[in-house]
C-alpha cells in the first residue's frame, strides 16, 4: 500500500527532535525520506536513554521508515552527492542555524539552481531574519520569549517546564509539515519551489489562540491563574484522597450540573458561570474539599459512565492501556533487524484509504549509504574509495 504522500521525496538534514518529528510524519504518510547525517558529528538522539537492545528508543521511533546516508559535507565530493540527490529528492528539510548550509555549499540558493522545483524547509529557533537569528536556544527558551510561559503555571510556584516540547513539536515540527505541504500544492500550480522559513519562536507565539486575541484587541494581559483555562477558574486538576488527580472541564452548564450533582453539591452549579475571580476561587476550594473525600478508584468508577467532561489524569503506562487508545490503534509494532518488533506510537492521522505498515525502526548511521550511492550510479570500487577517504560512512 502507498500512503497519500508517496510521490514526495525528502532529503532530511535535521537532528534532535523538531525536524525528525516532522519527517517522521511525512514518512509515516508514505513519503520517501532519506536522512543525511554527519559521520563525525553525532545526532545526540542516537545515544539518548532509555535504550532497547542497545539502541535509543527515541531514535528508533523518530527515524522509523527513513533511510540513512552518512556524508561529510565538509568534503566537496559529499556536496556533489547532495547536488546529485536534489535532482530527484526535491524537498529539503534542515535545522541548522541560518547560513550554515550556505557555508557548506548546500543552501537554498545553490540547490535551487540545480532544481528550480526545490522546496527547502528550514526549521530554526528564531527564523532566518531578526536580531536573534544566530542565537542558540531550546524549547524552554522559545516558550519563555514567546510569552507562553508567563501564564502557564501557578502564582505561588511559578512557570512550569512542560512534559512535552511544545515549541519544538507544535511550533517547529507541525508548522514545518504544514508549510512544506502548502509549498507542494503551490508547486503543483506553478512548477516552482520556494524556501519555507519556520521559526519555533514565531510558531509558538502564534499559539496564543485566545489569550493573544484578548491582549491585542482588548488589552487584557494574561497571567498565571487569571484566565478561565489556565487555573483562573474551576477548570483545573483536583487531588483525590489517595494523591491522584482528576481533570474537570465542565464548562457548559449541562456538564457543570452533572458534575456538581455527582460530587453531592448540586448547589454549586450556578456558580460555575460567574466571571468574578473571587467566586471562581471559592468554587475551586469547595471542589477541592469534595475530591479529597474519595480515592481515585471511587471517582474513576463514578465518572466512567458520565458525560460531564471529567477524566482521570493517567500515567503514560495507564494511557497506553486505555480502551480509547487501543481502539484508535495508537500503538504499532515496528520491525527491527532482529525480527523482534518494537512497540511505538503509531501515526495518529487516519485515512479511509489506510497507510502503509511501518517498515523499520530508525536505521544505524549510514546504513543505506552504499545502497543510495549505487542508485546514483556509483560503482562498488568508487563507493569503497569514498569510504576510505572518509567522505561517506
N, C-alpha and C positions, 0 to 999 in steps of 0.2 A: 504494500500500500504506500502511495505517495501522499505526503502532507500538503496542506494548502500553500506552503512556501517552497515547494520542491524545485521551482525554477530559479531560486536565488542561490548565489554562490558568494560566500562571505570569507574574507581574509581578516582574521581576528588577531590583532597585535596586543590585546589587553591582558592584564593580570589582576590579581586580587579579586575583588567582588563585583564592582559595577558593570564593567564590560563583559566579563564571563557570564554573569547572570543574564545579561541581555542576549548574548549569543546562545546561551542555553535555551532560552525561549524560542529563538529562531530555529535552532537545530531540532528541538522537540517538534516544531511545526513543519519540519521537512526540509529546511534549508541545509545546503551543504556548507559546513563551517570548517575551515582549515585554520588552526591556531599557528601563529608564528611566534616562537619563543626563542629567547637568547640561551645559548648553551653555557654561558658564563654568569648570567645574572638571573638567579632562580626566582620563579614566581613563588612567593612565600606561602601561598595557599597549599603548595605541594608538601610542605612539612608541618602544616597546621594540625595540631591534635584535635580530636582523637583520631587514631588510626585503626583501620580494619585490614588485617593481613599485611601490615607494613605500609599501607597506602593511606594518605589523608582522606578521611570520609568526605570532607568538604570538597577537595579536589575531584574525587571520583564523581561527586554529584554535579558540581558546577560545570564540569567539562565533559559530561557524557555526550555521546553521539557526535563528537568532534574528532577530526583527525588532527595530528600534531606534527609540525616540522620545526627543527631547531636550526636557526640561521644566525650567524654572527654578522649583524648588519653594519659593523664597522669595516667589513671587508667588501670591496667592490663587487666581487663575484656573487655575494649574497644579495646585494642591492639589485644586481642584474636579474637574479632569480625572481625577486619580488616584481620587477617590471614585466617579466615574462608571465607571472601568475596573474597580474592585474588585467591582462588581455582577456582572461576568462573569469577570474574572480573579481567582478566589477562592483563589489561593495567592500569597503574597508572600514573596520572598527578599530579605533585606537584610543589609548587612555594616558598618553604621555603628557607632560607639561607642554604648553604652546611652544613651538619652534623646534622641539627635539626631533620629530620626524623629518622636518625640513633639513636639519643638520645631517641626518643620516642619509638624505637623498631620496626619501620615500614619502615626502609630504604631499599634500593635495596638489599643489601647483605642478610638481614634477610628474606625478602619476596621471593627472588628467590630460597631460599632453600625449600620453600613450593611449589612453582610453577616455574620450570625452563623455562617455556614459557613466563614468565612475561616480558612485555615491560614497562619500568619505565622511564617516561619523566620528567626531572627536568628543569624548566624554572627559571633562576635567572638573576640578573643584570649583573654579571661578570663571571659566569660559576663556575664549580666545582674545578678549579685549578687557580693558579696565585696569586700574592700578594693582589689583590683586591677581592678575592673570598668571604670574610666575610664582605665586606664594604656595607653600605646602599646606596641606590640610587633611583632615579626616572627617568622617560623618558627624562627629560631635561638634566640630568647628563650624561646619556648614549650617547645622541646625541652630547653633548659637548666633551666628551672624545673620541668619535669615529671620530671626526674631521668634522662631517657633519655641525654643527652649524657655523663653521669657514667660510663657503662660502654660507650660507643661510641668506640673509638679505641685508641691504643697507649699503654702506660705511659710510654714514653720521649718520645713526641711530643705526647701529649695528645689531647683530643677532636677529632673530625673534623667540618668543615662538610659535610653530606651533599650529594650531587649532585642530589637531588630535594628538594622541600619537603614533608617527611613530615608535619609538624604541619598545614600548610595543606591538603594534599590528603587524606591518610589521616585526619587529625583533623577538619578543617573540611568539606571537600567531601563525602567519602564518608559521614561521620556525618550531615551535613546532609540528604543524599538519603535515608538510612535513616529519620531522624526524620520527614521530610516524608511519605514513603510510608506510614509507620506511622500518622501522623495522618490520612492519606487513608482508610486502612482503617477506622480508628475512626469517622471521619465518616460512612462508609457505613452504620455501625450506629446512630449516634446522631443524625446530621443536624447536628452541631455541629463547628466548627473549634476550633483552640487555638493558643497561642503555643509554638513549639518553640525552646528556648534551647540553642544549640550553642556551647560554648567549645572553641577549638582546644587550649588547655592541658589542659582536662579530658579531651578525647578522646585527646590524645597520652599523657596519664597512663594511660589505660585500655589502651594498647598494651603495657604492661609484662606481657605474657602470662605467661611462665614465671618471669621474674625477680621480678616483683611478688608472685606467689603464694609464691615461695620466701622472700622477705623477710617478708611479713606473717604467714605461718603458721609459718615456721621460723627467722626472724631472720637469714637469710643475706643480707648486703649485697652486691649486685652491684658489681663494679668492672671497670676495663679489663683485659681478658685474664684474667679469673678465672672465666669461665663457659664451658661446653662450646661454645657457639655464638658467642662474641664474641672468639675468638682465644686462649682459655684451653686449647684442645685442638688436635689436628691438623686439625680442621675450620677451614680457613683458605685463604688465597691463597698461591701459590708462584711465584717468579720463574723464568723459563726462562733458558737461556744467553744468548739474544739480547734479554733485557729485557722480554719479555711475561709474562703471568700466567695461571695456571690456578687454578680453584676446586676444592677437594677436600672433598666432603661425604660421604665413605664411612663413615657412622656404623655401619650394621648390619654384623655380622660377615661375611656373604657378600660385601658390597660391598668391605669392607676387605681381604678375602683376594684378590679380583680385582685391586684396586688395587696391593697390595704385590707380587703376582706380576708385574704389568705393569711396575713400575719395577725389577724384578730383585731385590727384597728381601722374599721371602715370609716370612722370619722375623720381620718387623716386625708382622705382622697381629695377633698375640696381644697386643701392647702397646696396641692401639687402645682396648681396653675398660678400661684402667686408669683409676682415679679420682684417682690421685696426680698433682698438678701437675708435680712434677719428672719423672715418667715421660712426661707429655704434652709437656713442653718438649724433652726428649731426643728423643722421636719426631719432633717437628717439625723439629729440626735435621737428623735423618737424611733426612727427606723433602726438605728444602731442598737438601741436597747432591745428591740424585739428580736433582731438577728442573734444577739448574744444569748438568747434563751434556749436555742436549739442547736444541735450538732449539724454538721454539713450533710450527713446522710439523711436526716429528717427533712431538712429543707429541700434536698435534692428530690426526695420522693414526693414531697408536696407540690413542687413546681414542675415536675417532669411532664405532667399531663395538662398543664395550664398554659394558655397562650397569653402571657402577660409581659413579655419582654424581660424575663428574669431568667438568668442562666448561671450555672456554677462556673467559677474560674478553674479550669482544668490545667493540670501539668501537661507537658508535651507528651509524656507517655500515656496519659489518660486520653488526650485529644486523638492520638493515633488509633486508639481502640474505640473511639466514639462511633456509634452506628451511622451518624450522618457522614462522617469522614470515610467510613468504609463503603457506604452506599454510593458515594461520589467517586470512588476509586482513586483516592488521593495518594495512595501508596502503591508503588510499582516495583517489580523485580527486574533488575538490570543485569545483563550478562557480564561476567568477568572472565579474565583469561583462564582461570582455573575451573571454569564451568559451574562455579558456585555463585548463584545470583546474589546481588546485594540489594537490600530494600532501600528505596529512595523515594523522595517526594515526587509525585507524578506531575506532568504538565496540567495545570488547573483549568485550561481552556477546553471546552467541549465542542466538538464539531459533529454535526449529524453524519458527515462523511467519514468520521473517525480520524485517527492519527496513526502513523506507523509505530510499531512496537519499538521500545528502546533497544538500541543496537549494542552499546557497550558503555562501560564506565569511562571516566577520564583516562586518557592514554598516557603512557610513560613519555618522558621528554624525548622528542624526536622520533617517536615510534613509527611515524609514517614518512620520514624524510626520504628514504630510498624509493618508496612507492611513488611519492609525488614527483620526485625528480625524474623517475622513469617515465611518468606521464608527460613530462615536459620534453622528453626526448633525450635525456642524458643516458649515456651508456654505463654499464657496470664499472668499467675502468674509470670513467670520469667521476662517478659518484665516489669511488674509493679514493681518488686523488683529492677530491674536495674534503672528504673526511680527514685524510692525512694532513691537509693544510689547515684543518680546524675551521673551515668555512661553514661546515654543517656538522651536525651531530645526530 
